[in-house]
């Protein structure tokens, strides 16, 4: 199988010809026989950027939501308006109310739209909890076991506890897409809240013997301290990743560090980036 990835939404843009940048993420995955949209950005640039890049969202075979944060889901009504009735794959926890706390500030960061409203627009939600093959050679990781000792949950992210207080959001719904290509596995991340090394370890366990050719998407390393970043880079070596396309929540500083480590194997996956895998 071959595939082409087109980044439709990201914090920055790859070229200055009509694209819009936004704090968000969306990527179109085209294998020739199937076309999927993973995430939908913040709702500002999806339709504009798909038009500029010549990506036809009317021909989608499905939409995947990597996790229930506003910057990955707020473009869903726009996508549904174009696609019509369609399967939307996501973990059932995606609609949990979510909040961000830092430096005395509080923000609501969950999905902006109610499930019933999205269903009225044509979303047929398909729950994904386990590692699942949704089309031949195309997989979703489902819940990712936490096995590394250096990828803690983001302490700024909270949900309501049963007693009305706040508790850590475990983000069990964080999932990634895997495409089995002739070159090896291509892993398309959302934000990697489950931990990049946890995700790749889980994929290796589910698809043993298949090399990981490419990893692209948000790594959440923008919020990691130096110790976690160094441990992640060291652990990545065991997976033999040939191409690493970081974006979104990786942060510019850590993208620069990754480029120093990986050289020509690294690319920055801004909006407008196209890559054959």
N, C-alpha and C positions, 0 to 999 in steps of 0.2 A: 504494500500500500504506500502511496505517496500522499503528501498533504501540503497545503500552503496556508500559512498563518498570516493574517493581516490584523495589526493592532488598530482598533477603531477609536479607543478612548485611553488616554494616559495623561499624566500631569503635564507633559510637554509634547511638542510636535517635532517630527523628523524633517519636515521641509515646509517652506513658507507659502504654500499655494492653496489657501482656503481652509486649512485644517484648524480646528479649535482644540486647545489643551484644557484639561480640567483635572481636578483631583479625583481620579477614578480609574477604572480599568474595564476594558471590553476587548475581546479578540475574536475574530472570525476564523473558523477552522474549516477548510475545504479539502476533502479527500478525493474529489471527483465524483464519488457516488453519494456522499453525504456532506451536508453543510450545517454546521452548528455555530451558535453564538454563545461564548462563555462570558457571562456578565454583561452589564449594559451601561456602565458608567454612572455618572451623577445626574444624567438627564439633560445635559447641555449640548454635547457634541455628537451623539450617536448617529442621528439621522444626517446631519450635515457631513460628518466625516465619511460615513458609508457612501454618500452620494459622490463626494469628491474622489474617493478611492475606487469607485465603481463596484462596490460590493452590494449585491442585490439581496436585501433582507426579506423580500417576498418569497424567496426560494429556500428558506430555512427548513431543515428537518427537525429541529429542536433547539431549545434554549437551555443552557445550564447556568445555574446560580451557584457560585462557589461558596457563598456564605451570606448571612443576612445583615449586611451593612449598607448604608445609604449610597456610598460611593461605588457600589457594584450593582445596585438594583434600581436606582431611581429612574433609569432610562427604560425600564421594563414596559410601562404604558406606551411609550413611543414605539418600541420594538413590536409590541402586540398589535398596534394600529397598522403596522406595515405587514406583519407576517400573517395576521388572522389567527384563527384557532390553532393552537400548537401545544405540544408537550413541553412542559417546563420541569426540568429535573433539579431537585434540591432536597436537602435534608429537612425533615419536619421541624427542627428547631429554628429554621430560618426566620420565622416570624416572632421570635422571642423579643420582648422589649429590651433595648440595649442602651447603655449610657457610657459616657467617657468622663473621667474625673482627672483633673491635673491642675496643680497650682491654684487651687481654690475655685476652678471653673468646672462647670458641669454642662454636658451637651447630650442630647438624644441622638444616637447614631444608628438606629435600626432601620428596617425597611419603612419607607415613607407611606406606603399604600397598603390597605387592608387586603387580606387574601380574597375576600368575596368580591371586591372591586376588580382585582386583577383577573379573577375568574370570569367576571362579566365581560371583560375585554377579550376573552378567548384563551386564557391560560388554563391548561390542563395539568395541574401539579402532580408530578410523579415522585413519590418519596424515595430517597436513596439513603440508606443507612450503612449498607455493606458495600464492599468492592463489587462493582456491577459492570457487566458488558452491556452497554445500551445499544450499540450497533456493532457489527463484526469488526473487530480490531480497535474499537473505541470504548474506553473504560472510564468509570468514575471511581475515585478511591473510597468514597464513603468515609465513615469515621476512621481516623488515623490513630493507632496506638501510640502513646507517649513512651518512648523507650530511651531517648537520649537524656543525659543528666545535665545538659547545658542549654535547653530550649524551654525556659519557663513561660507560662502564660503572661500576657501583657497585663501588668497590675493596674493600668489605667482603665481597663474595661470591666464594667460591672453590670450585673442584672439584679433584679429584686429577689430577695430571699423570702422564704415562707413566712418569716416573722415581720415582714415589711421593711427590713433593713436592706443592706447591700451585700452582695457576695461576688466573688470572682467569676467572670464569664469564662467558662471552659471552652467556649466556641467549638463544641462537638460537631457543629455543622460544617466546619471548614473542609472542603473537598477540592480535589484537583482532577483534571482530565488527563488521560493517557492515550496516545495514539500509537499503535504498533505499526511502524513503517519499515521499509526495506533497509533503512540505515540503522534501525534500532528504535527504542522507545522515545517518543517526544512527550514531555511532561509540561502541561500548561497549568500554571499555578493561578490562584486568585490572589490571596494575600499571604498564604503559607502561615496562617495563625497556628496551625498544628505543629509547626517547626519543619524547616526545610529538610533536615536530616531524618526526622521522623517520617516525613512523607516519602522520601526516596527509599528508606528502609522498608516501609510498608509495600511499596510498589515492587521492590526486589523479591519480597516474600510471596506476593501474589502472582508475579510473572517471572518465576525463577529462570535463569539462563538467558534472559533477554537483556542486552546491554542498553544503558540509558544514553541515547545520542544527544538529546537536547533538553534543556530546562529553560522555560521562559515564563516571565510574569513577576508578580510581587513576591519578594522573599521575606518581608517584614524585618529585614536586618537594619532598616533605618532606626529602629527602636532598640537595637541590641547594644550592649556595652562592648568594650574592646575584647574582653575575655570571651564572650559568646561569639563575636565575629571571628576571632582567631580559631576557636574550636570548630566553628562551622566550616571555615575554609579548610582546616586540616582534615575534617571528616569527609568533605566532598571528594577528596582524592581517591577514596576507596570505591567510588561509583564510576570513575572513568568517564565523566561527562565531557563530551567533545565540544558542545556549544552551550554557552550560558548567556541568556538574554534577560538581564535584570531590569526592573522598572518599578514605577509606582511607589510602594512603601519600602523599597530598598534604600531610598535616600541617595542624594547625589554624592555625598562624601563616600559612602560605602560602595556605590557604583564605581567611583574612581579607584578605590582600593582594589575592587574585584578586577578591574581592567589591568591594574598593575600585576596582579597575581596570574591572571589567565591570558593576558596578551591578546593575540588574534582569536583566541577561543571565545572571548567576551564580546557582546554587543549590547548597546542600550536600546531597549524596546519601547521607543516613544511612539506616539500616534503616527500612523503612516508607514511604520516599519512593516515590510513584507519579507517572509522567509520561507523557503522551501525546506521541507523536512522529510 
